[in-house]
């Protein structure tokens, strides 16, 4: 639910997430128009999250005593650089390079324009499930000028599979690091809730367009 909330929060403002920053810069859509474009989806998502709260079992949570935090400055920069998830970073870099190259190959330009133009929302959702919504934003904006539909598609597309957004990947990595025994259960519950919200939000798009 925290991950869902993070993805909802990403939609509130153009600066809420990398994919929206990309689209805000490319589209030149005014700040208030960008906000109002996604507002219906934010409202529906918040209502969905509130409804979920009532189905969460009430359990007593016992927190450990908060102790004084000792700050260790030894080898600070070494520990910072070693703590970076370079695999995830390199994956996104590779995707950006691939997308940049595809835009300069006439065959792929023709094919992608044929698929994307007129189907930006659906393509944004599908592309986000495969490559995450940040590379999806870069890919679609290179082949279509219907930026409003791309923005809707990649934000709705942030829900769904684990790879659909950076928030999804980060939360899963945190869970695996702390409680690996729950990863299968987490994936099942996460996928069911996210796919359900994805379908609901796409339904909102269909009804409002």
C-alpha positions in Angstrom: 0.0 0.0 0.0 2.9 2.3 0.6 4.2 1.6 -2.9 0.7 2.3 -4.3 0.6 5.6 -2.3 4.1 6.5 -3.7 2.9 6.0 -7.3 -0.3 8.0 -6.6 1.9 10.8 -5.1 4.0 10.8 -8.3 0.9 11.9 -10.3 0.0 14.9 -8.2 2.7 17.3 -9.6 4.8 17.4 -12.7 7.9 17.2 -10.5 6.6 14.2 -8.6 8.6 11.5 -10.6 11.2 11.2 -13.3 8.7 10.2 -16.0 6.6 13.3 -15.3 9.7 15.6 -15.2 10.6 14.2 -18.7 7.2 14.8 -20.1 6.8 18.2 -18.4 10.1 19.3 -20.1 9.3 17.8 -23.5 5.6 18.8 -23.7 5.9 22.4 -22.4 2.4 21.9 -20.9 1.6 24.6 -18.3 2.0 23.5 -14.7 -1.7 23.8 -13.9 -2.8 22.0 -17.0 -0.5 19.1 -16.2 -2.0 18.9 -12.7 -5.6 19.0 -13.9 -4.9 16.4 -16.6 -4.0 13.8 -13.9 -6.3 15.0 -11.1 -9.2 12.6 -11.9 -6.8 9.6 -11.7 -5.3 10.9 -8.5 -8.7 11.2 -6.9 -9.9 7.8 -7.9 -6.6 6.3 -6.8 -6.8 7.9 -3.4 -10.4 6.6 -3.0 -9.1 3.1 -3.9 -6.4 3.4 -1.3 -8.8 4.5 1.4 -11.1 1.6 0.7 -8.1 -0.8 1.0 -7.4 0.6 4.4 -10.7 -0.9 5.7 -9.6 -4.4 4.6 -6.3 -4.3 6.4 -6.4 -6.5 9.5 -5.8 -4.7 12.7 -2.7 -5.9 14.5 -0.8 -4.6 17.4 2.6 -3.3 16.2 5.4 -3.3 18.7 8.2 -1.0 17.9 11.7 -1.4 19.5 13.0 1.4 21.8 14.6 4.1 19.8 18.3 4.3 20.7 20.8 7.0 20.1 22.0 6.9 16.5 25.7 6.7 16.2 27.0 8.3 13.0 30.0 6.6 11.6 31.9 8.9 9.2 34.7 6.4 8.5 35.0 5.6 4.7 31.8 7.5 4.2 32.2 8.0 0.4 33.3 4.4 -0.1 30.2 3.1 1.7 28.0 5.5 -0.3 29.3 4.4 -3.7 29.2 0.7 -2.7 25.6 1.1 -1.6 24.4 2.2 -5.1 22.3 -0.3 -7.0 24.5 -0.2 -10.1 22.6 -3.1 -11.8 19.4 -1.1 -11.8 21.2 2.1 -12.9 23.0 0.3 -15.8 19.7 -1.3 -16.8 18.1 2.1 -17.2 21.1 3.5 -19.0 21.0 0.6 -21.5 17.3 1.3 -22.1 17.9 5.0 -22.7 20.7 4.2 -25.2 18.5 1.6 -27.0 15.6 4.1 -27.2 17.9 6.8 -28.6 19.2 4.4 -31.2 15.8 3.2 -32.3 14.7 6.8 -32.9 17.4 7.1 -35.6 16.6 3.9 -37.5 14.0 4.6 -40.2 12.5 1.1 -40.1 11.7 1.3 -36.4 10.6 4.9 -36.7 8.0 3.9 -39.3 6.8 0.9 -37.2 6.7 2.7 -33.9 4.8 5.7 -35.3 2.3 3.3 -36.9 1.7 1.6 -33.6 1.9 4.5 -31.2 0.2 7.4 -32.9 -3.5 7.2 -32.0 -2.8 4.6 -29.3 -0.6 6.6 -26.9 -2.5 5.6 -23.7 -2.5 1.9 -24.4 1.1 2.0 -25.7 2.1 3.9 -22.5 0.6 1.3 -20.3 2.0 -1.7 -22.2 5.5 -0.1 -22.5 5.6 0.7 -18.8 4.9 -2.9 -17.9 7.8 -4.0 -20.0 10.5 -1.3 -19.5 9.2 0.9 -16.7 7.4 4.2 -17.2 10.6 6.4 -17.4 12.0 4.8 -20.5 8.4 4.5 -21.8 8.0 8.3 -21.5 11.2 8.8 -23.5 10.2 6.2 -26.2 6.7 7.4 -26.8 7.6 11.1 -26.8 10.1 10.5 -29.6 7.4 9.2 -31.9 4.2 11.1 -31.0 3.3 14.7 -30.1 0.1 13.7 -28.3 1.8 14.4 -25.0 -1.4 14.5 -22.9 -2.2 10.9 -23.8 1.3 9.8 -23.2 1.3 11.4 -19.8 -1.9 9.6 -18.9 -0.6 6.3 -20.3 2.7 6.3 -18.4 1.1 7.4 -15.1 -1.6 4.7 -15.3 1.1 2.3 -16.5 3.1 2.9 -13.3 0.6 0.4 -11.7 0.6 -3.2 -12.8 3.8 -5.3 -12.9 6.8 -5.0 -10.6 8.9 -3.3 -13.2 6.3 -0.7 -14.1 7.8 2.0 -12.0 11.0 2.8 -10.0 9.0 2.9 -6.8 7.8 -0.7 -7.4 11.4 -1.9 -7.9 12.8 0.1 -4.9 10.1 -1.2 -2.5 10.6 -4.8 -3.6 14.4 -4.5 -3.1 13.8 -3.1 0.4 11.5 -5.9 1.3 13.9 -8.6 0.0 16.8 -7.1 1.9 14.8 -6.9 5.2 12.2 -9.8 5.0 13.1 -12.2 2.1 10.7 -14.8 3.4 7.7 -12.7 2.5 8.8 -11.9 -1.1 6.4 -14.4 -2.8 3.4 -13.3 -0.8 4.4 -9.7 -1.4 4.5 -10.2 -5.2 1.1 -11.9 -5.3 -0.7 -9.2 -3.2 1.2 -6.4 -4.9 0.4 -7.6 -8.4 -3.3 -8.3 -7.6 -3.8 -4.8 -6.1 -1.8 -3.0 -8.8 -3.4 -4.7 -11.7 -6.8 -4.0 -10.2 -6.0 -0.3 -9.8 -4.6 -0.2 -13.4 -7.8 -1.6 -14.8 -9.9 0.9 -12.7 -7.8 3.8 -13.9 -8.0 2.7 -17.5 -11.8 2.5 -17.1 -11.7 6.1 -15.9 -9.9 7.1 -19.0 -12.4 5.3 -21.2 -15.3 7.0 -19.5 -13.8 10.5 -19.6 -12.7 10.4 -23.2 
